Amino acid sequence: MSESARAAAGKPDRKRGFFGRIALFIRQVIDELRKVVWPTMNELWTYFTVVVVFIVAIMAFTGALDFAFNRAIMWLFA
């Protein structure tokens, strides 16, 4: 049972010093990392590809808008 679970169960929590709180935090982080379901290499490459394609699409869209607005402003003021 983790430290926070004991406190939630009604057991009194003792006052911790600075280093005690740091140690408790690190223990809780390690406990949470053990619960993580890490992606497989195949899933990781799929996620990577989706992100890169999305970024390229947004860059193309922003570039097209920039080009269109640039042409419009140059036509308007030239």
Phi, psi and omega in degrees: 000133182285168181298318182290329178291323176296320180293322180289333181283355177104357178284138182294140180261127181283157179288127182253149175279182182302309182289331176295320177292322178296315179297319178298317179300314181296319177298319180292323177297315180297319177299319180290322180294332177291337181274349184291137173263105184281142180289153175285170181296323178296314177298320180298316178293324177297313179298318179300314181296317179299316180295315181296317179297317179298316180296317178297319179297316179295320177298317179296317179298314179295320178297319178295317177297317179299315179297315181296314180293324178298313179298317181297315181293318179295322177293321183291317186261354183264000000 
